[in-house]
């Protein structure tokens, strides 16, 4: 079913725009760190506290999104997430104290996490969900690619706070769009009593726990390679900073293209979400092995693009199978929990990769990636065996 010819086309387009905003927020953060360190006079370890505050807010959003959707509907839940993001962005734009910067990251994380969880839930219930979710997360990649360019341009002639002012202003029409375009209540939810104890029920589901761990490992692999790939190329392949930077950009570009291209091609050949995921995991493992044994930089660079390409569809495709894992009433909460827990892997596993690189050598990055890929294969097999 074509998005342009469907009754829900405007809501899908608005969802894509929201994920570009989420990607922008992620993309600008790394560029702004040096300016924030200089402005507040803190070191790298201290400014890193903001990462933990963001993660805490993100996890809180994942835990609460299902209840919000059941009680208030998709439209209001999105408005709450968008409103939290706008308020946090505008507060950051006035240059709060450092303590204020840490606290406001809770709200940035909550708003971001709520937008992600609710929009993943919404698209999961539409026709061609696997393709739609892959496109949704591909637009996150578009934002993540544009974010550093936007931030680098603005901080060239304005204070770093101006970047967050721009993001806050961009988010305002999105919140208005949520209120105008999305339905007041879902048809299925309108006649139901408010469900209680959704979160405890989901947390007791073995298949949801498995899926959450699967996504946590995935995000850890994705961010771990993204964070340490530059150091790997410089130390192991003796590349200059500029060339290594271009290669890492190619990795993120490959991830975005994979989300746009793999799902439609797979659907054309009758391959479902299970086959897509197994195929992509095989591609991830092979690409990491290629980078590890690459005889020269050119082969390693191609491997990085391929690694991103095959990684791309795994997260959104896993989201698309949630309705096959739990009863319909638990889908929003399950997606929220999976999305929220994924940020844990994005924090712990890249740190672990860095610790191993520090003690053994950065060459361990690709064996580390291979191990994580194989772990995902094992978890995915267990998930498929329990799907309904």
Buried (B, 14 or more C-beta within 10 A) or exposed (E): EEBEEBEBBBBBBBBBBBBBBBBBBBBBBEBBBEBBBEBBEBEEEEBEBBBBBBBBBBBBBBBBBBBBBBEBBBBBBBBBBBBBBBBBBBBBBEBBEBEEBBBBBBBBBBBBBBBBBBBBBBBBBBEBBBBBBBBBBBBBBBBBBBBBEBBEEBBEEEEBBBBBBBBBEBBBEBBEBBEEBBBEBBEEBEEEEEBEEBBEBBBEBEBBBBBBBBBBBBBBBBBBBBBBBBBBBBBBBEBEEEEBBEBBBBBBBBBBBBBBBBBEEBBEEEBEBBEBBBBBBEBBBBBBBBBBEBEEBEEBBBBBBBBBBBBBBBBBBBBBBBBBBBEEBBBBBBBBBBBBBBBBBBBBBBEBBBEBBEEEEBEBBBBBBBBBBEBBBEBBEBBBEBBE
